[in-house]
């Protein structure tokens, strides 16, 4: 148990160091030595946990995506049920719980999504949203109908970019971000005024 706690503390220090260094130098310009110096650990300790800086990046991103997936598995089914009943709103408390998770990992997410971070991370986040939506719709034996004026892949890209690359990233990047409750209201209003007109679930 003590070893597990110590390992978790070390990984947290490495994660914090990675966040600082991405903001300072950009991921492509940092080395394992940079990370160990910032985290105040030895190179040997680093290599106990990770193979290299890319392995560290993948580990950090995988953990973030796993947290997000766990929340989405609760959020999306309820959203689908509401849409099938003629309403689009994602359950209010579920949106807030998702935003709270983003807020917990705010500094790391901002670093990863910045131009100095990992360009592929936003794509991974959007892919997760898309996969979870389609998986849950299939589990309900439903289908998605799209507006014929816009190709389906463009609709998904517009919606996911607006939510993740737009609203959420803008919110997290602010010096004094609004509360999750306020941003949830913005997201729900957005869902009422845009996607509802484009997508129906049968």
N, C-alpha and C positions, 0 to 999 in steps of 0.2 A: 504493500500500500504506500509506504514512504517513498519507494523508488518510483512508483507511478506518479505520485504528486511532484516529485523532483523533475521527472521527465516532462510533465505538463508545464511546469514553471519554466524550464529551459526552452521548450518549444514556443512558449508565449514570448519570451525575451527575443528569440530569433525572429518571430513574426513581427514584433514591434520594430526591430532593427531593419527588417526588410521594408516596412512601411516608410520609415524615416529615409532610408537610402533611395528608394524609388522616387520620393519627392525631391531629394537633393540632386541625384545624379542620373536617374532613369535606370530601369532594370537592366538594359543591355550594357550599361557602363559600370555595373557593380560586380565585385568579385566575392568569393567566399571569404577572403581575408577581410574585405570591407565589412561583411556581415558579422564576422566573429569579433572584430574590433568594436563595432557599434554595440553588439550584444554583450561584450565583455566576457567572452567564453573562448576556449581554445578551439583550434581547428579540429582536433581529435573529437571534442565534444560535439561539434557540428556534424561530423561524419558518422557519429553514432546514430544520428536521427535522419540524416538526408544524404543522398548520393552526391548531389551538387546543387547549385542554385536553381536549376530548372526543376529538379525533383522537389525542392522546397516550394517553388511557385505552384507546381501542380498540387502538392499536398494542401497548401493554403486555399487554393481555389476549390479543390474538391470538398474541403470542409465547409466552406461558405455555401456551395451548391447543395450539399447534403442538408444543411440547416434550412435552406430555402425550399428544397423539395419536400421536407417534412411538413412545412406550413402549407405549401400548395396542395398537398394531398388532402388537407382538411378544407381548404378554401374553395377549390375548383368544383368539387361535387355539389356543394351548396349553391354555387353560382349557377351551375347547369340546371339544378332543380328549379331555381327561381326563374331562369329564362324560359324553361318549358311551361311554367305557369303564367307566362306573359310579362315577367319583370326581368330587368337586366341587372339590377344592382347586386354587386358582390356583397355578401353579408358584412355589415359595418365593422363589427368587432374583429372579423377575420382580416380585413384590410389593415386595421390598426395593429394587429399582432404581427403581420408581415412587415409593416413599416418599423415597428419597434425592433425587429430583428436587424433590419438594415441600419438602424440607428446605433445598435450595440457594436456593429462592425464598421461604423461610419468611416473612420480614418483609413482603414485597410481597403475598403471598397472604393473610396475616392482615389486612392493611389493606383489601384489596379485599373480603374476605368479612365485614368488620365492618359494624356499622350505619352507620358513617361513610363506608363505601366505595361499592361499586356493587352494589345489590341484584340486578341482572341477572346478575352474574358467576357465582354459584352455579348459576343456571339454565343458563348456557352450559356450565359444567363437566358438569352432569348430562346435558344434551343430548348432549354429546360422548361420554360413556360409553354412553348408550343407542344412539346412532347406530352406534358402533363394534361394539357387541355384536350388533345386528341385522344390520349389514353382513356381519360374519364368519359369523354363523349362516346367512345366505342363501348365502354363498359355499360353505358346506359342504352346501348344499341340505337344511338342517335346518329344523325348526320348533320354536317354544317352546310348551310346554303349561303352563297356569297352573292353580293351585288354583281350583276353581269357586266357592269361598266368598268369594274376594276378586277384584274386577275387576282386569284386567291393569295398568291405569294406576296403580292404587293400590299394587300390588305393586312396580312399578318405582320409584315415588316413595318408598315405605318403605325399600327397599333402598338406593337412591342417597342419600337423606337420612341414613340411618344411617351410611353409609360416609363421605360427603363432609361433610355438615353436622354429623355427630356425631363419629365416631372421628377422622378426619383433622384437622378443624378444632380439636377439643378438644386433640389431640396437639400441633399446631403452636402453639397459644396458651399452652401451659404454660411457666412460667419455666424449668424444667429438663425438657424433653421426653425421653421414653424413646428408646432407639436405634431406628432403622428395623427392626432385627431383632425387638425386643420388640413393636413395633406390628404387624409382619407376623404374628406369632403370634396377636395379638388378632383381626386381620382374618380369618385363616384359621379360627380357632375360630368366629367369628361366621358365616362362610360354611358351616361344617359344621353349625351348630345352627339356622340360620334359613332362608336361601334354598334350601338343599338340599331342604327339606320342601315348598317351594312351586313350584319350577320344575324341569321336566325338559326335556331337549333330545333330539329324535328324529333 
